[in-house]
Amino acid sequence: MIILLAVAIRKFHSDTTTSTGNNTFQTDIINSLDADSDGNRIFKDNSGLSGIIDNNNKIIVAPEWHDLKFSGNNICTARQRIDDRLLTGCIDYEGNVIVPFIYNSIERYQKDGFIFYIALSGDNSCVIYDERFMPCFRKSWKNYSLSDGQDEIVFRTDNATYGYAISENGFRLKSAEIIGKTFDRSFVLSVNSRILLSKLSVSMLEKIVDIAGKYIEYAYTGNDIILDDITNGGRSGFSQLFPEDHRILSKKLLNISDIFMYSVRSNDDTPHYAVSVTADTEIEYSDKKSGQNTMRGEYTAVIEFSGYSANDLTAVAGNFTPEEPEYPQTDETESTSANKEDTNEET
């Protein structure tokens, strides 16, 4: 009997304190604030917390939020104290959390009818949401900068910078600079072609740069494990740097002096892209007359890719040009060249 009575009292207390009707147990409404298009209003109670009432003054969101702001689509940005910190997120009109309370602020922006929100964390990293608070990108950004006219925005990560134009159609990628690495050398791939960027995503660009760096490492070392990693086990169409030249004792990458990307034609319906990488290289080689020598030259690798998205993007070929190094002229090589010319003339 005691247990049943306790349960009944608890249920009665719960039902009356959360009731949305006008009764003696309803929270006192001290101040009515902003209203949405349906007549729902944000209010503050006697403790200074905010909730939402409908046009009949019935509570539809309990006053347990430090701040509320209508954001459309039956969603509000809200602030809540968590571990002695006031953090921002989003709730719907039933009090369900739509965006987690992990941000310092969530600010609304609009350009030509396109609405987006920038959710900023304490370390200045951010996530971009659309007007329904769905993420616009599949990643967070380290920081951002927005132009005065709000028609351009630049996002940065630890190894890349992406520029987007903003219009009524949303975000359009207009520039990309991605830092890659091979051995202990860094390089930067810059892409500004509107046609090319319309076909590529951020994740595709980052995957292409990563694979290009790994191919260069394979070309210099001959490590088949690296090649298997970037081609899913396929080796056809990929070559090392001067693999058949037995005079070469070692190859060392000094610097990536140039790198650019372009579209290429293919025999299938899948988009193909190529990355051209010019590598400043030091080569040690043996010479019958002078022994061991060192020379330096620039050699260009072309890595071809195929795919519609980052999920199916793969490298399909990788080769260096020229196919053999140009050795410094010596008496021996000059004599050999002269003999070849004489032979050709006799022929």
C-alpha positions as CSV (number, residue, x, y, z in Angstrom):
1,M,0.0,0.0,0.0
2,I,2.8,2.4,0.9
3,I,4.6,1.7,-2.4
4,L,1.4,2.2,-4.4
5,L,0.7,5.5,-2.6
6,A,4.3,6.7,-3.2
7,V,4.0,5.9,-6.9
8,A,0.6,7.7,-7.2
9,I,2.0,10.8,-5.4
10,R,5.0,10.8,-7.7
11,K,2.9,10.5,-10.9
12,F,0.5,13.2,-9.7
13,H,3.5,15.6,-9.0
14,S,5.0,14.8,-12.4
15,D,1.8,15.3,-14.4
16,T,1.0,18.6,-12.8
17,T,4.5,20.2,-12.9
18,T,4.8,19.4,-16.7
19,S,1.3,20.2,-17.6
20,T,0.9,22.6,-20.5
21,G,-2.5,23.8,-19.3
22,N,-3.3,26.9,-17.2
23,N,-3.4,25.6,-13.6
24,T,-1.9,26.4,-10.3
25,F,1.0,24.1,-10.9
26,Q,2.1,25.8,-14.1
27,T,5.3,27.8,-14.1
28,D,4.9,31.5,-13.6
29,I,5.5,33.4,-16.9
30,I,7.4,36.6,-16.0
31,N,8.3,37.9,-19.4
32,S,7.1,37.0,-22.9
33,L,9.8,37.6,-25.6
34,D,10.2,36.8,-29.3
35,A,7.5,35.0,-31.3
36,D,7.6,32.8,-34.4
37,S,5.3,32.8,-37.4
38,D,2.8,30.4,-35.7
39,G,2.4,32.5,-32.6
40,N,4.7,30.4,-30.3
41,R,6.6,32.6,-27.9
42,I,9.8,32.4,-25.9
43,F,9.3,33.3,-22.2
44,K,11.3,33.6,-19.0
45,D,10.1,32.3,-15.7
46,N,10.8,33.7,-12.2
47,S,14.1,31.9,-12.1
48,G,15.3,33.6,-15.3
49,L,15.2,30.4,-17.4
50,S,13.6,30.3,-20.9
51,G,10.9,28.1,-22.4
52,I,8.3,28.2,-25.1
53,I,4.5,28.7,-24.9
54,D,2.0,28.4,-27.7
55,N,-0.6,30.9,-28.7
56,N,-2.9,29.6,-25.9
57,N,-0.2,30.3,-23.3
58,K,0.4,26.6,-22.8
59,I,4.0,25.5,-22.2
60,I,5.4,23.4,-25.0
61,V,9.1,23.6,-24.0
62,A,9.8,23.7,-20.3
63,P,11.8,26.6,-18.9
64,E,15.2,24.9,-18.4
65,W,17.3,26.9,-20.9
66,H,19.5,29.9,-20.2
67,D,18.6,31.4,-23.6
68,L,16.4,30.5,-26.5
69,K,16.2,31.9,-30.0
70,F,13.8,30.9,-32.8
71,S,15.6,29.5,-35.9
72,G,12.8,28.4,-38.1
73,N,11.6,24.9,-38.9
74,N,10.4,24.4,-35.3
75,I,14.0,24.6,-34.1
76,C,15.6,26.9,-31.5
77,T,19.2,27.6,-30.7
78,A,19.6,27.3,-27.0
79,R,22.1,27.7,-24.2
80,Q,22.6,25.4,-21.3
81,R,25.0,25.2,-18.4
82,I,27.1,22.1,-18.6
83,D,30.0,21.6,-16.1
84,D,30.0,25.3,-15.2
85,R,30.1,26.3,-18.9
86,L,27.4,27.9,-20.9
87,L,27.3,25.9,-24.1
88,T,25.1,26.3,-27.2
89,G,23.2,23.8,-29.2
90,C,19.7,23.3,-30.8
91,I,16.4,21.8,-29.7
92,D,13.1,21.3,-31.3
93,Y,9.7,22.3,-29.9
94,E,9.5,19.0,-28.0
95,G,12.8,19.6,-26.2
96,N,14.7,17.1,-28.3
97,V,18.4,18.0,-28.9
98,I,19.0,18.5,-32.6
99,V,22.5,19.9,-32.4
100,P,24.7,18.8,-29.4
101,F,25.6,21.3,-26.7
102,I,29.3,21.5,-27.5
103,Y,29.6,25.0,-29.1
104,N,30.4,28.5,-27.7
105,S,28.1,30.1,-30.2
106,I,25.8,29.4,-33.2
107,E,25.4,32.3,-35.5
108,R,22.9,32.7,-38.4
109,Y,24.0,34.1,-41.8
110,Q,22.1,34.7,-45.0
111,K,23.2,35.4,-48.6
112,D,20.6,35.8,-51.4
113,G,18.1,33.6,-49.6
114,F,20.6,30.9,-48.7
115,I,20.7,30.5,-44.9
116,F,23.5,28.8,-43.0
117,Y,24.8,28.7,-39.5
118,I,28.3,28.7,-38.2
119,A,28.7,26.7,-34.9
120,L,31.9,27.9,-33.2
121,S,33.8,25.9,-30.6
122,G,36.1,27.3,-27.9
123,D,39.3,26.5,-30.0
124,N,37.8,28.5,-33.0
125,S,37.0,25.3,-34.9
126,C,33.6,25.3,-36.5
127,V,30.9,23.2,-38.1
128,I,28.6,24.6,-40.8
129,Y,24.9,23.8,-40.8
130,D,22.1,24.5,-43.3
131,E,18.8,26.1,-42.3
132,R,17.5,22.7,-41.1
133,F,20.6,22.2,-39.1
134,M,22.0,19.5,-41.2
135,P,25.8,19.7,-41.7
136,C,26.8,21.2,-45.0
137,F,30.2,19.4,-45.0
138,R,31.3,16.1,-43.7
139,K,33.9,17.6,-41.5
140,S,34.7,20.4,-39.1
141,W,37.1,23.2,-39.9
142,K,40.0,24.4,-37.9
143,N,39.0,28.0,-38.5
144,Y,37.3,30.2,-41.0
145,S,37.2,33.8,-42.4
146,L,34.0,35.3,-43.9
147,S,34.2,38.3,-46.4
148,D,32.5,41.5,-45.5
149,G,29.8,41.0,-48.1
150,Q,29.3,37.4,-46.9
151,D,29.7,36.2,-50.5
152,E,33.0,34.3,-49.8
153,I,34.2,32.1,-47.0
154,V,37.6,30.4,-46.5
155,F,37.9,27.3,-44.4
156,R,41.2,25.9,-43.1
157,T,42.4,22.6,-41.8
158,D,45.8,21.6,-40.5
159,N,47.0,20.9,-44.0
160,A,44.6,22.7,-46.4
161,T,42.8,25.9,-47.3
162,Y,39.5,25.9,-49.2
163,G,37.7,29.0,-50.6
164,Y,34.0,28.9,-51.3
165,A,31.7,31.3,-53.1
166,I,28.3,31.8,-51.4
167,S,25.1,32.4,-53.4
168,E,21.5,31.5,-53.4
169,N,22.5,28.0,-54.5
170,G,24.7,27.5,-51.5
171,F,28.5,26.9,-51.3
172,R,30.6,26.5,-54.4
173,L,34.2,25.4,-54.1
174,K,36.4,27.9,-56.0
175,S,39.9,27.3,-54.8
176,A,41.9,24.7,-52.9
177,E,45.4,24.4,-51.5
178,I,46.4,21.1,-50.0
179,I,49.7,20.3,-48.4
180,G,51.0,16.9,-49.1
181,K,54.1,15.0,-47.9
182,T,56.4,12.4,-49.3
183,F,59.5,11.2,-47.5
184,D,60.1,14.2,-45.3
185,R,59.4,16.8,-48.1
186,S,56.3,18.9,-48.2
187,F,54.5,20.1,-51.3
188,V,51.4,22.1,-52.1
189,L,48.8,21.3,-54.7
190,S,46.8,24.4,-55.8
191,V,43.6,24.0,-57.8
192,N,41.7,27.0,-59.1
193,S,39.9,25.6,-62.2
194,R,36.1,26.1,-61.8
195,I,35.4,23.1,-64.1
196,L,37.8,20.9,-62.3
197,L,36.6,21.9,-58.8
198,S,32.9,21.3,-59.8
199,K,33.8,17.6,-60.2
200,L,35.9,17.2,-57.1
201,S,35.1,17.2,-53.4
202,V,37.4,18.1,-50.5
203,S,37.8,14.4,-49.6
204,M,38.7,13.5,-53.2
205,L,41.3,16.3,-53.3
206,E,42.9,15.2,-50.1
207,K,42.9,11.5,-51.2
208,I,44.6,12.5,-54.5
209,V,47.3,14.4,-52.7
210,D,47.9,11.5,-50.3
211,I,48.2,9.0,-53.1
212,A,50.5,11.2,-55.1
213,G,52.9,11.4,-52.2
214,K,52.8,7.7,-51.7
215,Y,53.5,7.0,-55.3
216,I,56.6,9.2,-55.3
217,E,57.8,7.2,-52.3
218,Y,57.2,3.9,-54.2
219,A,59.0,5.2,-57.3
220,Y,62.2,6.0,-55.4
221,T,62.2,3.0,-53.0
222,G,60.6,0.2,-55.0
223,N,58.6,-0.8,-51.9
224,D,55.7,-2.9,-53.3
225,I,53.8,-2.6,-50.0
226,I,53.3,1.1,-50.7
227,L,52.1,0.4,-54.2
228,D,49.6,-2.3,-52.9
229,D,48.2,0.3,-50.5
230,I,47.4,2.9,-53.2
231,T,46.2,0.5,-55.9
232,N,44.4,-2.2,-53.9
233,G,47.0,-4.8,-55.0
234,G,47.2,-3.9,-58.7
235,R,50.6,-3.1,-60.1
236,S,50.0,-2.8,-63.8
237,G,50.5,0.7,-65.1
238,F,52.9,1.8,-62.4
239,S,56.7,2.1,-62.7
240,Q,59.6,3.2,-60.6
241,L,62.1,5.9,-61.3
242,F,64.7,4.4,-63.8
243,P,64.3,0.8,-62.6
244,E,66.3,-0.8,-65.4
245,D,69.4,1.5,-65.1
246,H,72.0,-0.6,-63.3
247,R,74.5,2.3,-63.2
248,I,72.3,4.0,-60.6
249,L,73.4,3.4,-57.0
250,S,70.9,5.6,-55.2
251,K,68.1,8.1,-55.8
252,K,67.2,10.9,-53.4
253,L,64.3,13.3,-53.6
254,L,65.5,16.8,-52.9
255,N,62.4,18.8,-53.5
256,I,59.0,18.9,-55.3
257,S,59.5,21.9,-57.5
258,D,56.1,21.9,-59.2
259,I,52.8,20.1,-59.0
260,F,49.5,20.6,-60.8
261,M,46.3,18.8,-61.6
262,Y,44.1,18.4,-64.7
263,S,41.4,16.3,-66.3
264,V,42.2,13.7,-68.9
265,R,40.2,11.8,-71.4
266,S,39.4,8.2,-71.0
267,N,37.9,5.2,-72.7
268,D,35.2,4.7,-70.0
269,D,32.5,6.8,-68.5
270,T,34.3,7.4,-65.3
271,P,36.0,10.8,-64.8
272,H,39.8,10.6,-65.0
273,Y,42.3,13.1,-63.5
274,A,46.0,13.4,-63.6
275,V,48.6,15.0,-61.2
276,S,51.9,16.1,-62.6
277,V,54.7,16.2,-60.1
278,T,58.2,17.6,-61.0
279,A,60.8,16.1,-58.6
280,D,64.2,17.6,-58.0
281,T,66.4,14.5,-57.7
282,E,69.9,13.6,-56.7
283,I,71.3,10.5,-58.3
284,E,74.5,8.6,-57.4
285,Y,75.8,6.4,-60.2
286,S,78.9,4.5,-61.2
287,D,81.1,5.4,-64.1
288,K,83.7,2.9,-65.5
289,K,86.2,5.7,-66.0
290,S,85.7,8.1,-63.0
291,G,84.1,5.7,-60.5
292,Q,81.2,6.9,-58.4
293,N,79.6,10.2,-59.3
294,T,76.6,12.4,-58.4
295,M,74.3,14.3,-60.6
296,R,71.1,16.3,-60.2
297,G,68.1,16.6,-62.4
298,E,64.3,17.3,-62.5
299,Y,62.1,14.4,-63.5
300,T,58.3,14.5,-63.9
301,A,55.8,11.9,-62.6
302,V,52.3,11.7,-63.9
303,I,49.8,9.9,-61.6
304,E,46.4,9.2,-63.1
305,F,43.2,8.7,-61.1
306,S,39.7,7.5,-61.8
307,G,36.5,7.8,-59.8
308,Y,33.3,9.8,-59.1
309,S,33.8,10.2,-55.3
310,A,36.4,9.6,-52.6
311,N,34.9,6.1,-52.0
312,D,35.6,4.8,-55.5
313,L,38.6,7.0,-56.3
314,T,41.7,5.0,-57.2
315,A,45.1,5.5,-58.9
316,V,45.2,3.7,-62.2
317,A,48.7,4.6,-63.5
318,G,52.0,6.3,-62.4
319,N,55.1,6.9,-64.5
320,F,58.1,9.1,-64.7
321,T,59.6,10.9,-67.8
322,P,62.1,10.9,-69.2
323,E,62.5,7.1,-69.1
324,E,66.3,7.4,-68.5
325,P,68.5,10.0,-66.9
326,E,70.7,12.3,-68.9
327,Y,74.2,11.6,-67.7
328,P,77.0,14.3,-67.9
329,Q,79.1,14.1,-71.0
330,T,82.5,12.4,-70.5
331,D,85.2,11.4,-73.0
332,E,83.8,7.9,-72.8
333,T,80.2,8.9,-73.5
334,E,81.3,11.4,-76.2
335,S,83.3,8.6,-77.9
336,T,80.3,6.2,-77.6
337,S,78.0,8.8,-79.1
338,A,80.4,9.5,-82.0
339,N,80.7,5.8,-82.8
340,K,76.8,5.6,-82.8
341,E,76.7,8.5,-85.3
342,D,79.3,6.9,-87.5
343,T,77.4,3.7,-87.5
344,N,74.2,5.4,-88.4
345,E,75.8,7.2,-91.3
346,E,77.3,4.0,-92.7
347,T,73.9,2.4,-92.4
